[in-house]
Amino acid sequence: MTLETPVRIFVGTDRSQMVGVKVLEYSVKRHTDLPIEVTPLIDVKLPEPRDPRQRQRTGFSFARFAIPRLANYRGRALYTDADMLVFKDIRELWSVDFEGAKVVVQEELPGQHAKHRKAFAPGKRVKQCSVMLVDCEAARWDPEEIVRGLDDSYSYEDLMQNLCILREDEVSYRVPFRWNSLEHYDDTTCLIHYTDMPTQPWVSTDNPNGYLWSNEVRRMLADGALTLAELEQEKALGFLRPSFLTELKMVDDSAKLTKEQTRALAAEDKVAHFVKHATLTEARERRKQEIKEYERQVRNGQVSSGPTSPRPRFLDRLRARLAR
């Protein structure tokens, strides 16, 4: 198989995670000699479903469906979230064969990683599409049409967790766990995913693997890939915990924080009244109120209740159109 390049990586993000995108890109490039092209999915404008229960959970949830169009429906592309860090050559992941599928997602999770404690999520992990290879020529997605289907044909969970717009034979489960290690790190880990938002290292001192992210930032500062002024700006905007800049001065190399240091840093954030993921929390609260009002209108017969399960005929027609 001829390995096409550049490696096109599309990163799901919003403004609050742009420093994460920079750190992820740096970690990818540090471990490979392949040309890398990173595109943050920050300016993808898509409609929202009328039903607030079906709307995206982040500002970029649906943006991944625009990737084939952004890639001019040519070649392969890799989707990742921004809250990740790479430790090995991306060549292994980039070269995974589609074997006739349109997308390649993560293999079945190892038993010890099937359960998790992520807030606002099911007790058992579902299909993991946060690292996803896309055949952009085969997956001729129309993202606006896909979003419209959420109004009357399938739910957010059907789309985002089950990829209902694809037949089962169009999905391959071949991304190894080591390339999407969910809050796990050992000597085999190729990519760690800081998926538990309350403990992501840029907003919390409590992540046991947070030092890996901090060390990557130190490397970037040392070679000029990132500046203290940029970190100060993220801090001023509320996207980076105030104690992070203090932490950078506390330890170096691969040293982990002591319990006493962690407590001191957490106290600094408390004194500064730092709120983790404030903009996302505000958006979540607005959505709760919108859902409450929408459900009141449903009870009063003012609006329809929306999809409760996928409509097979609609999905067949949609899949046929997207396959053209």
N, C-alpha and C positions, 0 to 999 in steps of 0.2 A: 504494500500500500504506500503510495506517495503521500507524504505528510505535507498538507497545504499550509502555507503561512502567509501573512502573519497569523499568530494565534489571536483570534478576535474574542475578547472577553467583554460581555455586557453585564454591568453591575447594577443590581437593584438598590437604589439609594434615594434619600432626600437630602436637603441641605444640611440637616443635623448630623449626617453620617459621612460627609465628604472627606473628613480627615481619615476615616476608616478606609475609604476608597484609595486614598494615597498610600496608606500603609500596606493595604492588600497588594496594590500594583507593585510597590517596591519589593515586597517579599516574593512575588512571582518572578520578577526580573532578576532578582539576586540569585536565583537557583537555576536559571536556564540560559542557554545561548540562542534560543529561538527568538525571532522578532515578536514583540508583544504589542497589541493594540487594545487599549482599554477604553471603553465607552460607558460613562455613568448614565443610567437611564433616569436622568433627573428632569429633563425637559419634554418627556413624552406626555402629551395631553390627550386624554381619552375621556369619553363621556362616563357619567356615573349612572348606575341603574336607578330607576325611580324608587324602588323598594330599598330603604336604608339598611335592611337586614342583609342585603346582597352586595353592599358596597365594599370596596377594598379596605383591608385592615390597616394598611400603610398607604402612604402617598404614591407607592410604586408597585403595588401588588399585581396589577394588570399589565404593567409595562413590559413584562417578559414576552407577552404575546405579540408585541410589535417588533421583536428581534428579526424575524425573517425579512420583514419589509425594510428595516433599517440596514440590513445586509444585502439589500437589492435582490433578495431571493436567490442568493448564490452561496455555494460552499457551506461550511459548517461554522457554528458559533457556539460559544460557551456562555451560559448564564451562571452567575453567582450572586449571592448576597454580599453586602459590604462588610458584614461583621465576621470576617474570616482572615486567616493568616496561613501562608503557604511555607512549607519547609523542604520540599523536594521539587525536582524538575517537572514542570507542568506537561512536558512531552508525553509522559505516561497517560495522563488523563486525556490530553488532546488527541491522542492516537487511538482511542477506543473505537472499535468498528461498530457502525450502526447495524450491520447485518440485516438490512432491509427495513429497519424501524425509522420513524421520523424523529424520535427523541430518545435519548438514553438518560435514565435517572438512576438513583441509588439502588443498589441491591438490597435485599431484605436485611433489616438491621440485625446484628448479633443480639442474642437474647438478653444479655446484660445491659444493652443500650435501648431496648424497645420501650422501657418505661422511662419517664422523665418527670421533672418538676416544673416545667415551663408554665408561667402564668398565662391565663387566658387561652389555654389549649387543651385538647383532649388528654385523658390520662395515658393513652397509648399513642405512640407516634404513628402517623399515616404515611402515605407516599412522600418520599423526600425529593422535592424538585428544586431545592435551593442550590444544588449543583446539577446543571442539566445541559447536555449537549443537544444541539438542534441542527437537523439537516434543513437548511434554510430554503433549499430548492423544493424539497418534498413537503415541508410544513408551510404551505402558502397561506398563512393565517391572515385574516382580516380582523385586526384587534377590535375595531368598532362593532363589527357584527358579533364577535364573541361576547363583548360586554352587553350588547342588546339582548342576547339570549338569557341573561340573568333576570330579565324582567318577567319572563313567563315560561321559560323552558327548562332551566336547571338552576340549582342553588350555587352559592359561593363555594360551599364545601364540595359539591359535585365537580366544579371547575378546577379549584385550586388544589384539592386534596386527591381527587380521582382522575383528573385530566379527561373529563367526559367527552371533550371534543375530539378525542382520538379513540380509535378502536384498540382493543387490548394488544393486537398484533402489531400496532404502530408504536408501541412503547417497549423499550428494552431496559431491563434492570441490571445494568452492568457497571455502574460507577461503584468502585469498592468503598467500603466504610472508611478506609484510611484517607480517602479523598473527600470525605465530609464527616469528619470525626466530631460528633456532637458533644461539646463540652468535655472532650477526652483527649489526652495527650500521652503518648509513649514514644519509644524509639522507632515505631513503624508509622507514626502519623505523618501524612503528607499535607493535610489541610485541616486545621482546627476551625470549628464553627462555634463562635460564641453566641449560641442561639437563645440562651436564657437572659432576656433583656435586663432584668433587675441587677444582674451581676456582671454585665459586660464591663471590661476593664477600664474603659474611658469614662464610665459613670459610677463605678463601684470599686472598692478596695477588697471585696470579698471573693473574687474569683481566684481559685487556686492556680489557674493557668494564666492569670493576668500578667504575670511577669514576662511572659513570652511576647506579648504585645508591647509592653513598656520597653523591652530590650530592642525590639524592631524600631521603635521610635528613636531610641538612642543612636542606633546605627544611622538612621536617616539624618539626624541632627549632625552627626559627626562628619558625614560626607556632603552635607548641604542639600539633601533631597527634601528637607523640611526645616523650617526655622522656628525659633522660639516665638517670634512675632506672630506666626501663623497659629501656634498653639494658644498664645495669649488671646487672639481674636476668637478662637473657638470657645475658650473659657468665658470671655465677655458675653458671647452670644448664648451661653448656657448649655452648650453642646459637649463641653468637656469639664469634668469635675475640677474644682479649684485645687484640690490636693494633688492632682496629677503632676503639676510642675514642681511641687515640693518633692514628690516621690522620685522624680528624675535625679534629684540631687542627693537623695538618701542612699541609694545603692547603685552599683554599676555591674557591668558584665551580666552574668546569669544568676546573680544572687536574688533570692526570694526575700520578701519582706518578713520581718519578725512579727509576732502577735502585737507587741508593743508599738511597732511602727504602724501597723495596720490600724490600730485603735487611734493613734494620733492623727493619721490622715483622715479617718472617718470623722473625727471630732472637728477637724478643719472644715470639712464639707458641711457639717451640721451648723457650725457657727456662720458659715457663708449662706445658709438657707438654700443650699443647692437641691434642686428637684430633678431626679433622674427622668430623662426623656419627657421633659415638660410639654413640648409641642404635641407629641404623640398622645400623651395622657389627656391633654385638652381636647384633641380630636376624638379620642375614644369617648369622652364624656358627652361631647356634642352628638355623637352617633347614638349613644344610649337614649338621649332625649328625643332624637329624631325617630328612633325605633318605637319609643313609647307613644309618641303622637301618631305614628303610622298605624300601630296596632289598635289604637283607639278608633282611627278612621275605618279600619277593617271591621271592627266589631259593630260600628254604626252603618256598615254597608256603603261607605263613601268611596272605598277603593277595594280592588280585589286582593286576595291574600297572597298571590304570587306562587311560584313553583314549590311543591313539596317533594317531587321526585322528577328525574329527567324524563322528558317526552321523547320516546324512541324515534318517532317519525321525524320530529324536528331535528334531532341529532343526526339522523341519516342524511337529511337534506343539507344540513350545515357541513357535515364532513365531506359530502360530495362537492359542495361549492369550494371548500377550502383545499380540496385535492386537485382542482383544475390548474 
